[in-house]
Amino acid sequence: MHERRIYMDYDRIILELLNRVSVLEEKVENLSGEKTAKTEIRSTGGKKYRFLSDYLYKLGSDRVQLSFGEIENILNEKLPASAYKHRAFWANTESHSIALSWMNVGYQTVEADLEKKIVVFEKLRQY
């Protein structure tokens, strides 16, 4: 049990670090005054994961825990195999359209448990 807790702490730390990198990239863009293609993608979001964005936006809770099955029901389609195999799939990054679906409505991933098949999102303070 202790080993599993340490493993989950590493996952949380990695997700937090990836989110911080994303925030820093955005701050650099704002300071330089340059709009990049990445910024444009974030503002429009992806159509494939629109239902997840809509769900989280309407829910408006500060903390949301969803099972992979619940997310698939919201999306009306199966998640890719990588969602079940790689924690990085759930990272807060602008390079993945699914991440944009929660980031665009003010959430970040704070936990991704592949064994339990759950993801926990928390609303960012500025939203």
MIDO-390152 format. One record per residue (C-alpha): residue number from 0; residue in three letters; x, y, z. Coordinates in steps of 0.1 Angstrom, whole numbers, plus 5000, padded with zeros to 4 digits. Each point is the difference from the previous one (the first is absolute). Example, Ala and Ser with C-alpha at 12.3 -4.5 7.8 and 13.67 -1.06 7.14 Angstrom:
// MIDO-390152
@nr=0 | rest=Ala | px=5123 | py=4955 | pz=5078
@nr=1 | rest=Ser | px=5014 | py=5034 | pz=4993
// end
This chain:
// MIDO-390152
@nr=0 | rest=Met | px=5000 | py=5000 | pz=5000
@nr=1 | rest=His | px=5028 | py=5024 | pz=5009
@nr=2 | rest=Glu | px=5017 | py=4993 | pz=4966
@nr=3 | rest=Arg | px=4967 | py=5008 | pz=4982
@nr=4 | rest=Arg | px=4997 | py=5033 | pz=5018
@nr=5 | rest=Ile | px=5035 | py=5011 | pz=4990
@nr=6 | rest=Tyr | px=4992 | py=4990 | pz=4964
@nr=7 | rest=Met | px=4968 | py=5022 | pz=5001
@nr=8 | rest=Asp | px=5020 | py=5029 | pz=5015
@nr=9 | rest=Tyr | px=5024 | py=4998 | pz=4970
@nr=10 | rest=Asp | px=4970 | py=5001 | pz=4976
@nr=11 | rest=Arg | px=4987 | py=5031 | pz=5018
@nr=12 | rest=Ile | px=5033 | py=5017 | pz=4999
@nr=13 | rest=Ile | px=5005 | py=4992 | pz=4963
@nr=14 | rest=Leu | px=4965 | py=5013 | pz=4992
@nr=15 | rest=Glu | px=5007 | py=5032 | pz=5020
@nr=16 | rest=Leu | px=5034 | py=5005 | pz=4982
@nr=17 | rest=Leu | px=4984 | py=4996 | pz=4966
@nr=18 | rest=Asn | px=4973 | py=5025 | pz=5009
@nr=19 | rest=Arg | px=5026 | py=5025 | pz=5013
@nr=20 | rest=Val | px=5019 | py=4997 | pz=4967
@nr=21 | rest=Ser | px=4968 | py=5007 | pz=4981
@nr=22 | rest=Val | px=4993 | py=5031 | pz=5022
@nr=23 | rest=Leu | px=5036 | py=5013 | pz=4995
@nr=24 | rest=Glu | px=4997 | py=4996 | pz=4962
@nr=25 | rest=Glu | px=4969 | py=5020 | pz=5000
@nr=26 | rest=Lys | px=5016 | py=5027 | pz=5021
@nr=27 | rest=Val | px=5030 | py=5002 | pz=4976
@nr=28 | rest=Glu | px=4976 | py=5004 | pz=4971
@nr=29 | rest=Asn | px=4982 | py=5028 | pz=5018
@nr=30 | rest=Leu | px=5032 | py=5018 | pz=5009
@nr=31 | rest=Ser | px=5013 | py=4998 | pz=4965
@nr=32 | rest=Gly | px=4967 | py=5011 | pz=4985
@nr=33 | rest=Glu | px=5001 | py=4973 | pz=4974
@nr=34 | rest=Lys | px=4971 | py=4978 | pz=4992
@nr=35 | rest=Thr | px=5010 | py=4965 | pz=4989
@nr=36 | rest=Ala | px=4980 | py=4973 | pz=4984
@nr=37 | rest=Lys | px=5000 | py=4982 | pz=5034
@nr=38 | rest=Thr | px=4981 | py=5029 | pz=5016
@nr=39 | rest=Glu | px=4974 | py=5000 | pz=4972
@nr=40 | rest=Ile | px=4995 | py=4963 | pz=5004
@nr=41 | rest=Arg | px=4994 | py=5005 | pz=5038
@nr=42 | rest=Ser | px=4974 | py=5027 | pz=4993
@nr=43 | rest=Thr | px=4980 | py=4979 | pz=4976
@nr=44 | rest=Gly | px=5003 | py=4965 | pz=5016
@nr=45 | rest=Gly | px=4994 | py=4967 | pz=4983
@nr=46 | rest=Lys | px=4967 | py=4989 | pz=4986
@nr=47 | rest=Lys | px=5006 | py=4964 | pz=5009
@nr=48 | rest=Tyr | px=5000 | py=5007 | pz=5037
@nr=49 | rest=Arg | px=4974 | py=5028 | pz=5000
@nr=50 | rest=Phe | px=4976 | py=4979 | pz=5021
@nr=51 | rest=Leu | px=5025 | py=4997 | pz=5028
@nr=52 | rest=Ser | px=5005 | py=5038 | pz=5000
@nr=53 | rest=Asp | px=4963 | py=5006 | pz=5000
@nr=54 | rest=Tyr | px=4995 | py=4975 | pz=5029
@nr=55 | rest=Leu | px=5027 | py=5016 | pz=5022
@nr=56 | rest=Tyr | px=4989 | py=5035 | pz=4992
@nr=57 | rest=Lys | px=4963 | py=4993 | pz=5009
@nr=58 | rest=Leu | px=5010 | py=4981 | pz=5031
@nr=59 | rest=Gly | px=5021 | py=5029 | pz=5013
@nr=60 | rest=Ser | px=5012 | py=4980 | pz=5031
@nr=61 | rest=Asp | px=5034 | py=5008 | pz=5016
@nr=62 | rest=Arg | px=5010 | py=4964 | pz=4999
@nr=63 | rest=Val | px=4987 | py=4973 | pz=4977
@nr=64 | rest=Gln | px=5009 | py=4963 | pz=5000
@nr=65 | rest=Leu | px=4990 | py=4980 | pz=4969
@nr=66 | rest=Ser | px=5006 | py=4964 | pz=4991
@nr=67 | rest=Phe | px=5013 | py=4992 | pz=4966
@nr=68 | rest=Gly | px=4966 | py=4984 | pz=4992
@nr=69 | rest=Glu | px=4982 | py=5032 | pz=5010
@nr=70 | rest=Ile | px=5023 | py=5020 | pz=4978
@nr=71 | rest=Glu | px=4993 | py=4976 | pz=4971
@nr=72 | rest=Asn | px=4963 | py=5004 | pz=5006
@nr=73 | rest=Ile | px=5003 | py=5038 | pz=5000
@nr=74 | rest=Leu | px=5020 | py=4998 | pz=4967
@nr=75 | rest=Asn | px=4978 | py=4974 | pz=4985
@nr=76 | rest=Glu | px=5031 | py=4981 | pz=4989
@nr=77 | rest=Lys | px=5028 | py=4979 | pz=5014
@nr=78 | rest=Leu | px=5032 | py=5016 | pz=5013
@nr=79 | rest=Pro | px=5031 | py=4991 | pz=4982
@nr=80 | rest=Ala | px=5021 | py=4971 | pz=5013
@nr=81 | rest=Ser | px=5027 | py=5025 | pz=5012
@nr=82 | rest=Ala | px=4975 | py=5014 | pz=5025
@nr=83 | rest=Tyr | px=5001 | py=4967 | pz=5018
@nr=84 | rest=Lys | px=5037 | py=4994 | pz=4997
@nr=85 | rest=His | px=5018 | py=5034 | pz=5003
@nr=86 | rest=Arg | px=4995 | py=5026 | pz=5028
@nr=87 | rest=Ala | px=5014 | py=5026 | pz=4976
@nr=88 | rest=Phe | px=4967 | py=4997 | pz=4981
@nr=89 | rest=Trp | px=4983 | py=5018 | pz=5029
@nr=90 | rest=Ala | px=5027 | py=5028 | pz=5003
@nr=91 | rest=Asn | px=4990 | py=5036 | pz=4999
@nr=92 | rest=Thr | px=5017 | py=5009 | pz=4967
@nr=93 | rest=Glu | px=4990 | py=5020 | pz=4969
@nr=94 | rest=Ser | px=5013 | py=4973 | pz=4977
@nr=95 | rest=His | px=4971 | py=4976 | pz=5006
@nr=96 | rest=Ser | px=4965 | py=5009 | pz=4989
@nr=97 | rest=Ile | px=4984 | py=4981 | pz=5029
@nr=98 | rest=Ala | px=5020 | py=5021 | pz=5025
@nr=99 | rest=Leu | px=4988 | py=5031 | pz=4983
@nr=100 | rest=Ser | px=4964 | py=4988 | pz=5007
@nr=101 | rest=Trp | px=5005 | py=5004 | pz=5037
@nr=102 | rest=Met | px=5025 | py=5029 | pz=5000
@nr=103 | rest=Asn | px=4978 | py=5022 | pz=4978
@nr=104 | rest=Val | px=4973 | py=4999 | pz=5026
@nr=105 | rest=Gly | px=5023 | py=5007 | pz=5029
@nr=106 | rest=Tyr | px=5009 | py=4965 | pz=5013
@nr=107 | rest=Gln | px=5033 | py=4982 | pz=5005
@nr=108 | rest=Thr | px=5007 | py=4963 | pz=5006
@nr=109 | rest=Val | px=5012 | py=4994 | pz=5036
@nr=110 | rest=Glu | px=4998 | py=4962 | pz=5000
@nr=111 | rest=Ala | px=4999 | py=4973 | pz=4974
@nr=112 | rest=Asp | px=4998 | py=4965 | pz=5014
@nr=113 | rest=Leu | px=5004 | py=4974 | pz=4972
@nr=114 | rest=Glu | px=4994 | py=4971 | pz=5024
@nr=115 | rest=Lys | px=4966 | py=5013 | pz=5012
@nr=116 | rest=Lys | px=4993 | py=5016 | pz=4967
@nr=117 | rest=Ile | px=4991 | py=5034 | pz=5014
@nr=118 | rest=Val | px=5011 | py=5036 | pz=4994
@nr=119 | rest=Val | px=4995 | py=5029 | pz=5024
@nr=120 | rest=Phe | px=4997 | py=5036 | pz=4986
@nr=121 | rest=Glu | px=5002 | py=5032 | pz=5021
@nr=122 | rest=Lys | px=4989 | py=5034 | pz=4990
@nr=123 | rest=Leu | px=5028 | py=5025 | pz=4997
@nr=124 | rest=Arg | px=4997 | py=5030 | pz=5023
@nr=125 | rest=Gln | px=4997 | py=5027 | pz=4973
@nr=126 | rest=Tyr | px=4968 | py=4984 | pz=4986
// end
